[in-house]
Every structure is written in structure tokens, then in C-alpha cells.
Amino acid sequence: MRPDWAQKDFYAVLGVAKDASAADIKKAYRKLARENHPDSNPGDTAKHETFKQVAEAYDVVGDPDKRPKYDELRRLYSSGGFPGGFGGAGGGGFPGGFGGGQNIDLDDLLRQQGGAGGLGDLFGDLFGGGGGGGFGGGRQQRRPRAQKGADVESNATISFTDAIDGVTISLRLSSDSPCSACQGTGGKPGSKPHVCPECEGGGYVVRGVGGAFSMNETCPTCGGRQLLYDEACPVCQGSGRGSASRTIQARIPAGVKDGQRIRLRGKGTPGSNGGPTGDLYVVVKVSPHRVFGRKEDNLTLDVPVSFDELALGAEVRIPTLGGTPVTLKLPAGTPNGRTFRVRGKGAPKSDGSRGDLLATVEVQVPASLDAEARAAVEAYREATASKPLRANLFEQAGA
């Protein structure tokens, strides 16, 4: 907030009494905002200005935390309650009609009263934070606001087996970091800092987004660092940022899927002004396996079998990924393409259990037959000639 707000009667702007309820203040604000909204009054600069004043007033007296502090500031301001005789009738003369003709800088007055228990403590947070380089605190310089480091994204390709079992990989990262010369301040070492005039040391500015709404944005002048320097850092040209390369060890958890994005906390760009480090996001690419596939938390396996194994039944030994082989018992007459489930031989799940292995039998037709095998197949054809497989095919097709 600005110190001149102590001289403004926000209740009068909203047209309500000083003891008006929060509901009445809100109602009055909505009415005036509708009547003076820029979208409803294009080209009417007077109403546009009124709309700004109404929004400013409601931002203070419509806030349950700011209102009592504003009321106390106004009381002291108008009644001579400030030390040294400044204030109301008979006081030392605030501008705006209070007291005599001497002009007093409220910012300076609050700064002078920044001692423990003084006005700086009372109104420090109302004007953007005590102890800073502005209102409510001549005791120490405003410290730049801590900022979290940027998040970083990287890609990693791992084998199918490593995706199932989990693996630790090395990643070479290049990312922004605080400038090594100025430690992220943006100022030339030894240069004198001063509070940013754009954001008044807040690190952000308020921008209107239409209607009665507004949002905070990082100050474009200081980049959110709150301070500016007489001379910019010659290394980073005042940006406060540099570049750095580093190698980190990243643990990829067991069971990770192809394309999954893994978040590694605190592995991103270091923060500035004591802020926390950002996070690292690793997008995992899993190389295919020559034998096994994956379907959610289950592994898949195509098992080649012969016609006689399905027709007569058989026991077929199959591999598992990284474990001991298991045996499938194929009942006589098993159809081609049937899938058997081997429980607990799949990928790890988030709850610590494992998926299953889905083994699908596929008949393999030999490309060539020796004389003995051909004779056996011809004998089978002759034995089954009276039961043609396609007897009802044309009838069912409607031919």
C-alpha cells in the first residue's frame, strides 16, 4: 500500500458509514463497481477513475485484516495521535487539511517510528512488511525475497529389465543457476543496492485482468529480487542468472512405464536468496525386450507350440523375466491363441505386489516337412476327411 492512503476516506468513497458491516461494504462495492465498470462505460474516463477508486477502497476496508489497521492509522492521523504533535487540529500539519501548514512525509514519519512497539510495528504489514527498506522499519534493510529454483526436465532411456527392476542412472544436466559473480543479486559486487521503485520492494506488481479482478505478477524491473543496484553485474548483465553443468545420480523406481514422468524433489535448479531448490522431472523411455512385452502391470509372452501339443495336451516350459522358468500345462484340445496367467511374475506395483505373466500359445506351422512327417500329416488329413472344418461356413455366411 501507499502512505497517501492514510489521507483517503475509503468509507466515503464507498458511500458507507465507518461502522458499516462487512456485508454492507461488499454490497456497496458491488453496486458501484457495476455502475462504473469500464466495460459498461467505454470512453467515460471519469467513471473509469471512479471504478479504480472504488476497487482501491474495497481492497482495504473489505479486508478483515487490513481494515482495523487502516482505521487506527486514520484515527491517529486525524486526531494528532502521532508523536511530535503531528496530526489533527492543533497538530503539526499533515497535508490534506489536518493541522497546520507544514508538509510532513508520512513515509519518513513511519520510518522514524520503526522502533519496537512503535508505529512501524503497528502498520508495517499494512504497508508491505515491517523491517523493510520502506514503511515500518528503519532498523534494517529489506532482505530480497527467497525464490525457489526452476524445475528441470530431462529424458532417459533405460532397458526393459531395468524398468522392471529399477535402476540408478547418471544424468548430465545443464541449467540456469544463480550467477557465480553476484550470487544472484544482479548487482556488481560492491555496488550499492536500493529498493526497486516499480514494486516498492515487494517483488511483484498488481495487474488488472478485467472487471474487479487483479493478479500479482513478478516485477518486470527487478525480476522479483526487490532490490536494484547502482551498477549491474558485468557477468550476467544484471539478470542474476548464470549457467551450470552437473552430473547427478537419479533413482528410477521399479515398475516404471514407458513415457512415465518421474519427479525427483530437490534435484532441479538451486534457488536464489536462500530459496529451495527446484525439482527434476525425468521422462523415461523404455527400450523394447526381444521376448517379453508389457500390458499395464502385467508382462506378456508369446509361446510357440506345435499342433499336436494343443491337440493332445502337453507340458511346456517357459521363461520368466529375471526368475526361474515355470511350466504351463496345456489341456488336450487347447485352442490356438489361448492366454494362460502365471500369477506374481509380472511388473512391480505401487503397493509392493506384482502383476502377472500372460503367456499366449501360438501354433507354429513348419516351413517344410521331411518324408516321415509328411506321411504322418497326410494320414491325419485322411482320418479327418469326413469331418470338414468348413462344412457350415457358406451356410452361415448366407451364400
GUBAVEX-229098 format. One record per residue: x, y, z of N, C-alpha, C, O in turn; residue in three letters. Coordinates in steps of 0.2 Angstrom, whole numbers, plus 5000, padded with zeros to 4 digits. Layout:
XYZXYZXYZXYZALA
...
END
This chain:
500449945000500050005000500450065000501050065001MET
500150124998500550184998500350225004499850225007ARG
500850275007500750305013500150365012499850385017PRO
500050385006499450435005498750405006498350445007ASP
498750335007498050305009497850325015497250325017TRP
498350355020498150375026497750435026497350455030ALA
497750475020497450535019496750525015496350575014GLN
496650465014495950455010495450425014495550375018LYS
494850445013494250415017493950365012493550385008ASP
494150305013493850245009493150235010492750215006PHE
492950245016492250235018491750285014491250275011TYR
492050355013491650405009491650385002491150394998ALA
492250355000492250334993491750274991491350274986VAL
491550234996491050184995490350204997489950164996LEU
490350265000489750285002489350245008488750245009GLY
489850225013489550195019489850225025490350265025VAL
489550205031489750235037490350195039490550145037ALA
490750225044491350195046491250135050491750095051LYS
490650125053490550065057490050015053489749975056ASP
490050025046489649985042489949915042490549895043ALA
489449865042489649795042490049775036489949805031SER
490349715036490749695030490249675025490449685019ALA
489649655026489149635021488949705017488849705011ALA
488849755021488649825018489149855014489049875009ASP
489749845016490349865012490449825006490549855000ILE
490349765006490349725000489749744995489849744989LYS
489149754998488649764994488749834990488549844984LYS
488949884994489149954991489649944986489549974980ALA
490149904987490649904982490449874975490549894970TYR
490049814976489749784970489349834966489349834960ARG
488949874969488449914966488849974962488749984956LYS
489350004965489750054962490250024957490350054952LEU
490449964958490849934953490449914946490749924941ALA
489849894947489449884941489249954938489349954931ARG
489150004941488950064938489550094935489450134930GLU
490150084937490750124934491250074931491750104929ASN
491050014929491449974926491649994919491250014915HIS
492349994917492550014911492149984905492050014900PRO
492049914906491749884900491049904899490749904893ASP
490649934904490049964903490050034901489550064900SER
490550064902490650134901491250154896491650194898ASN
491250124890491850144886491950214884491450244882PRO
492550234885492650304884492550354889492750414889GLY
492250334895492050384900492650374905492650334910ASP
493150424905493650424909493550434916493850414921THR
493050474917492850494924492550434928492750424934ALA
492150394925491950334928492450284928492550244933LYS
492950284924493550234924493950254930494150204934HIS
494050314932494450334938494050324944494350294949GLU
493350334944492950314950493050234951493050214957THR
492950194946493050124947493750104950493750064955PHE
494250134948494850124951494850144959495150104963LYS
494550204960494550224967494150174972494250164977GLN
493550154969493150104972493550044974493450014979VAL
493850014969494249954969494749964975494849914979ALA
495150014975495650034979495350034987495650004991GLU
494750064987494450074994494250004997494349985002ALA
493949964992493749894994494249854996494249805001TYR
494849864993495449814994495649825001495949785004ASP
495549885004495749895011495249885016495349845020VAL
494649925016494149915021493749855020493349835024VAL
493849815014493449755013493849695015493649635015GLY
494449705018494949655020494949655028495049705031ASP
494749605031494649605038495349615042495249635048PRO
495849605039496549615042496749685041497049715046ASP
496649715035496849775034496449835037496649885039LYS
495749815037495349875040495449905046495549965047ARG
495549855052495749885058496349925059496449975062PRO
496849905055497449945055497350015051497650065053LYS
497050015046496850075042496450115046496550175047TYR
495950095050495550135055496050165060495950225061ASP
496450135063496950155068497350215065497550265068GLU
497650195059498050245056497750315054497950365055LEU
497050305052496650365051496550405057496550465057ARG
496450365063496250395069496850435071496750495073ARG
497450405071498050445073498250505069498450555071LEU
498150495063498250545058497850605058498050665057TYR
497250595060496750655060496650685067496450735068SER
496950645072496750675079497450695082497450715088SER
497950695079498650715082498950665086499350675091GLY
498750605085499050545089499750525087500050495091GLY
500050555082500750535080501150575085501050635087PHE
501750545087502150585091502450645088502550655082PRO
502650695092502850755090502350805088502550865085GLY
501750795089501250845088500950845081500550885079GLY
501150795077500850795070500150765070499950725074PHE
499750785066499050755066498550805065498550855061GLY
498050805070497350845069497450915071497950945071GLY
496850935073496851005075497351025080497450995085ALA
497751075079498251095083498851055082499451065086GLY
498851005078499450965077499951005072499851065071GLY
500450965070500950995066500851005059501251025055GLY
500250985056500150995049500250945044500750945041GLY
499850885044499850845039499550875033499150915033PHE
499750865027499450885021498750855020498650805023PRO
498350895017497650875016497150905021496650885022GLY
497450955025496950995029496950975036496651005040GLY
497450925038497450915045498050955048498550955046PHE
497850995053498351035057498551095053498151125049GLY
499151115054499451175051499651165044499451125041GLY
500151215042500351215035500951175034501151175028GLY
501251155038501951115037501851055034501351015036GLN
502151035028502050975025502550915028503150925029ASN
502250865030502550805033502550745029502050725026ILE
503150715028503150655024502950595028503350575033ASP
502450565027502150505031502650445031502750415036LEU
502950435025503450385024504050395029504250345033ASP
504250455029504850475034504650465041504950445046ASP
504050485043503750485050503650415052503850395058LEU
503450365048503350295050504050265050504150225055LEU
504550285046505150255047505550275053505850245056ARG
505350345055505650365062505350325068505650325073GLN
504750305067504450275072504450195072504050155074GLN
505050175068505050105067505350065073505450005072GLY
505450095079505750055084505250005087504650005085GLY
505449965091505049915094504449945097504449995102ALA
503849925096503249945099502950015096502450035097GLY
503350035091503150105088502650095082502350035081GLY
502550145078502050145073502350095067501950075063LEU
502950095066503250045061502949975062502849945058GLY
503049955069502749885070502049885069501749835067ASP
501649935071500949935071500649935064500249895062LEU
501049975059500749975052501249945047501149955041PHE
501749915049502249885045501949835040502049845034GLY
501549795042501249745037500749775033500649755027ASP
500449825035499949865031500249895025499949895020LEU
500849915026501249955020501749905017502149935014PHE
501649845018502049795014502649765018503049735014GLY
502649765024503049725028503549765032503949815029GLY
503549755039504049795043504749765042504849715039GLY
505249815044505949795044506249805037506749785036GLY
505849825032506049835025506349905024506449945029GLY
506549915018506849975016506250025015506450075012GLY
505650015016505150065015504850085022505150115026GLY
504150075022503750095028503850045034504049985033PHE
503850065040503850025046504449995047504449945050GLY
505050025046505649995048506250025046506550005041GLY
506550065050507250095048507750055052508350075051GLY
507550005055508049965059508549925054509149915056ARG
508249895049508749855045508449855037507949875036GLN
508949845033508749845026508349785024508449735027GLN
507949805019507449745017507849695013508349705009ARG
507749635015508049575013507749555006507149545006ARG
508049535001507749514995507349444996507549405000PRO
506849444993506349384994506649324992506949324986ARG
506649264995506949204993506449174988505849184988ALA
506849144982506449124977506649054975507249034976GLN
506149004974506348934973506648934966506448974961LYS
507148884965507448874959506948844954506448814956GLY
507148854948506748824942506748754942507248714944ALA
506248724940506148654938506548634932506548674927ASP
506848574931507148554926506848484923506648444927VAL
506848484916506648414913507148384909507548424906GLU
507248324910507748284906507448214904506948194906SER
507748184899507548124896508048074897508648084898ASN
507848014898508247954900508047894897507447874897ALA
508447854893508247794890508547734894509147734895THR
508147684896508347634900508147564897507647564893ILE
508447514899508247444896507547424899507347444904SER
507247374896506647344898506747314905506347324910PHE
507247274906507447244913507547294918507247284924THR
507847354917507947404922507347434924507247454929ASP
506847444919506247474920505847434925505447454929ALA
505947364925505547324929505847314936505547314941ILE
506547314936506947304942507047374946507247374952ASP
507047424942507347494945508047494944508447444944GLY
508347564943509047574942509247644944508747684944VAL
509847654945510147714947510547734941510947704939THR
510347794938510747824932511047884933510847924938ILE
511547904929511847964929511648014924511547994918SER
511448074926511148124921511648184921511848214926LEU
511848204915512248264914511748324913511348324908ARG
511648374917511148424917511548494916512048504919LEU
511248534911511448604910510848644912510348634909SER
510848694916510348734918510548804921511148814922SER
510048844922510148904925510348904932510048854935ASP
510748944935510848944942511049024943511149064939SER
511049034950511249104952511949124949512449074949PRO
512049184947512649204944513249194949513149214955CYS
513749164947514349154952514649214954514949224960SER
514649274950514949334952514549374957514849404962ALA
513949384956513549424960513049384965512649414969CYS
513149314965512749274969511949284968511549274973GLN
511749304962511049304960510749374962510149384960GLY
511149424964510849484966510749534959510249574959THR
511149514954511049554948511549624949511549654944GLY
511849634954512249694955512949684955513249624957GLY
513349734953514049724953514349714960514149754964LYS
514749664962514949664968515249724971515649754968PRO
515049754977515249814980514749874978514849924981GLY
514349864973513849914971513349924976513149874980SER
513049984977512549994982511849974980511649994974LYS
511449934984510849924982510349974984510450014989PRO
509749974981509150024983508549984981508549944977HIS
508050004985507349974984507049994977507150044975VAL
506849934974506549944967505949994967505549984971CYS
505950044963505450094963504850074960504250094961PRO
504850024956504249994952503849954957503149974957GLU
504049914961503649874965503749894973503449864977CYS
504149944974504249974981504549924985504349924991GLU
504949874982505249824986504849764988505049724992GLY
504249754985503849704986504049644982503849584983GLY
504349654976504549594972504049584967504149544962GLY
503449604967502849594962502449654961502449704966TYR
502149664956501649714955500949684953500849624952VAL
500449724954499749704954499549734947499549794945VAL
499249684943499049704936498249684936498049634938ARG
497849724933497149714932497049664926497449674921GLY
496649624927496449574922495749574919495449534916VAL
495449634921494749644918494249644924494349604929GLY
493749684924493249684929493649704936494049754936GLY
493349674941493649694948494149654950494349644956ALA
494449614945494949564947495649584945495749624940PHE
496149564949496849584948497249524950497049484954SER
497949524948498349474950499049494951499249554948MET
499449464955500149484956500549454951500549394949ASN
501049494948501549474943502249494946502349544949GLU
502749454944503449464946503649534943503449544937THR
503949574947504049644945504549644939505049604939CYS
504349674933504749674927505449714928505949694924PRO
505449754933506049794933506649764937507149764935THR
506449734943506949694947506949624946507349594949CYS
506449594942506449524942506249484948506349424949GLY
505849524953505649494959506249494964506049464970GLY
506749524963507349524968507249584973507649584978ARG
506749624972506549684976507049734977506949794978GLN
507649724975508249774975508549784968508549744964LEU
508749844967509149864961509849894963509849914969LEU
510249884959510949914961511149964956510949974950TYR
511650004959511850064955512250044949512250074944ASP
512549984949512949954943512749884943512749844948GLU
512549864936512349794935512949754935513549774934ALA
512849684937513449644937513749634930513349624925CYS
514349644929514649634922514649564919514649554913PRO
514549514923514549444921513849424918513849394913VAL
513349444922512649414920512249474917511649464915CYS
512549534917512249594914511549614918511049634915GLN
511549594925511049614929510449564930510049574933GLY
510549514926509949464926510049424933509549394935SER
510649414936510649374942510749304940510749264945GLY
510749284934510749214932511349194928511649234925ARG
511549134929512149104925511949034923511349014924GLY
512449004921512348934918512848884922513348904923SER
512548824923513048774926512848704923512348694922ALA
513348664923513348594921513548554927513948564931SER
513148494928513248454934513048384932512548374928ARG
513248334935513048264935512748244941513048254947THR
512148214941511848194947511648114946511548094940ILE
511548084951511348014952510548014953510348044958GLN
510147984948509447984949509247914949509447874945ALA
508747904954508547834955507847824952507347864953ARG
507847784947507247764943506847704947507147654947ILE
506247714949505947664953505747604949505647604943PRO
505747544952505547484949504847484947504347514950ALA
504747464941504047464938503847524934503247534932GLY
504347564932504247624929503947604921504247564919VAL
503547644919503247634912503547674907503847734908LYS
503547654901503747694895503447764895502747764894ASP
503747814894503447884894503247914900503047964901GLY
503347874906503147904913503647964915504247964913GLN
503348004918503748064920503848064928503448064932ARG
504548054930504748044937504948114940505348144937ILE
504648124945504848184949505348174954505248134959ARG
505948204954506448204959506548264963506748314960LEU
506248274969506248334973506948354974507448314976ARG
507048424973507648454975508248444971508848454973GLY
508148414965508648404960508748444954509048434949LYS
508348504955508248554949508748604950509348594953GLY
508648664948509048724949509048754956508548754959THR
509648774958509648794965509248864966509248904961PRO
508948874971508648934972509048994973509648994974GLY
508749054974509149114975508949154981508349144983SER
509349184984509249224991508949174996508549195000ASN
509249114996509149065001508449025000508248985004GLY
508249034994507648994992507748924991508348904990GLY
507248874991507348804990507548784982507348824978PRO
507848734982508048704975507448684971506948654975THR
507348694965506848664961506848584960507248554963GLY
506448564956506348484956506648464949506648504944ASP
506748404948506948374942506448324939506248284943LEU
506248334933505748284930506148244925506348274920TYR
506148184926506448134921505848104917505448064920VAL
505848114910505448074906505848014904506348014900VAL
505547954905505847884904505647854898505047844897VAL
506147834894506047794888506247724889506847714891LYS
505847674888506047604889506147574883505647574879VAL
506747544882506847504876506447444876506347414881SER
506247414870505847354870506347294871506947294870PRO
505947244874506347174875506247134869505747134866HIS
506747084868506647044862506146984863505846964858ARG
505946974869505446914871504846944874504246924872VAL
504946984880504347004884504047074881504447114879PHE
503447074883503147144882502747164888502847124893GLY
502447214888502147244894501447264893501247304888ARG
500947254897500247274897500047294904499847254908LYS
500047364905499947394912500447364917501047364916GLU
500247324922500747294927500847224925501247194929ASP
500647194920500747134918501247124912501347174908ASN
501647074912502147054907501747014902501346974904LEU
501947014896501646974891502246934887502746954887THR
502046874885502446824882502146784877501646754878LEU
502346784870502046734865502446674865503146674865ASP
502146614866502446554867502346504861501746494859VAL
502846494857502746454851502646374853502946354857PRO
502046344850501946274851501746244845501646274840VAL
501746174845501546134839500846114839500546124845SER
500546094833499846074833499746024838499246024841PHE
500145974838500045914842500045924849499645894853ASP
500445974852500445994859499746024861499546014866GLU
499446064856498746084858498246034857497846034862LEU
498345994852497845944851497845884856497345864859ALA
498445864858498545804863498645834870498545794875LEU
498845894871498945914878499745914879500045864876GLY
500045954883500745954884500945994890500546034893ALA
501545984892501846024897502346064894502846034891GLU
502346134894502846174891503146224896502846254900VAL
503846214895504246254900504346324897504546334891ARG
504246384901504346444898504746484903504746474909ILE
505146544900505546584905505146634908504546654906PRO
505346664913505146724917505646774917506246754916THR
505446844917505946894917506346894924506146914929LEU
507046874923507446884929507346824934507546834940GLY
506946774933506746724938506846654935507046644929GLY
506646604939506646534937506146524932505546554932THR
506246474927505746454922505146424926505146404931PRO
504546424922503946394925503646344920503846354914VAL
503246304921502946254917502146264916501846274921THR
501946274909501246284908500946214906501246174902LEU
500446194909500046134907499546144903499046174904LYS
499646124896499146134891498646074891498846024889LEU
498046084892497546034892497446014884497546054880PRO
497245954883497145924876496545964873496045984876ALA
496645984867496146024864496246104865495746134864GLY
496746124868496846194869496846234862497246214858THR
496446284862496346324855497046364854497346394859PRO
497146384848497746424847497546494849496946514848ASN
498046534852497946604854497646604861497546664864GLY
497646554865497346554872497946584876498546564875ARG
497746624881498246654886498146624893497646614895THR
498746604895498746574902499046634907499546664905PHE
498846634913499046684918499546644923499346604926ARG
500146674923500646654929500646704934500946754933VAL
500346694939500246754944500946774948501346724949ARG
501046834949501546864953502246864949502746874952GLY
502246854942502846854938502846914933503146914928LYS
502446964935502447024931502847084934503347074937GLY
502647144932503047204935502847224942502247214944ALA
503247264945503047284952502547334952502547374947PRO
502047334957501547384958501747434963502247424967LYS
501347484963501547544968501447514975501747544980SER
500947464976500847444983501347384985501247364991ASP
501847374981502347324983502147254980502647214980GLY
501547244978501447174975501647174967501947224965SER
501547124964501747114957501247094953500747064955ARG
501247114946500747094941500847024939501246984943GLY
500547004934500646934932500946924925501046974921ASP
501146864923501446854917500846824912500546774914LEU
500746854907500146824902500546794896500846824892LEU
500446724896500846684891500246664886499846634888ALA
500346684880499946664874500246614870500746624867THR
499846554869500146504864499946514857499446534856VAL
500446504853500346524846500646464842501246444843GLU
500246424838500446374834500946394828500846444825VAL
501546354828502046374823501946314817502046264819GLN
501846344811501746294806502446284803502846334801VAL
502746224802503446214799503446234792502946224788PRO
503946264790504046294783504146234778503946234772ALA
504446174781504546114776504446054781504546054787SER
504345994778504245934781504645884778504745874772LEU
504945834782505345784779504845724778504245734779ASP
505045674775504645624772504145594778503545584777ALA
504445574783504145544789503545594791503045574793GLU
503745654792503245704795502645714790502145714792ALA
502845714783502345724778501845674778501245674778ARG
502145614779501645554779501245554785500645534784ALA
501445574791501045574797500445634796499945614798ALA
500645684793500145744792499645714787499045734787VAL
499845684781499345654776498945604779498345604777GLU
499145564784498745514787498245554791497645524792ALA
498445604795497945644799497445674794496845674796TYR
497645694788497145734784496645674782496045694781ARG
496845624780496445564778495945544783495345534782GLU
496245544789495745524795495245574797494745554800ALA
495345634795494845684797494445714791494145764792THR
494545674785494245704779493445704780493145744776ALA
493145664784492445654784492145714789491545714789SER
492545754792492345804796492645864794493145894797LYS
492445894788492745954786492646014790492146024793PRO
493146054791493146114796492646164793492346204797LEU
492546174786492246224784491546204781491246234777ARG
491246154784490646124782490046184782489646184777ALA
490046214787489446264788489646334787489246384788ASN
490246344784490546414783490046454778489846514779LEU
489946424772489546464767488846464769488446514768PHE
488546414773487846424775487746484780487346524780GLU
488246484785488246534790488346604787488146654789GLN
488746604781488846674778488346694773488346754771ALA
487746654772487246674769487246654761486846684757GLY
487746614759487846604752487446554750487446534744ALA
END
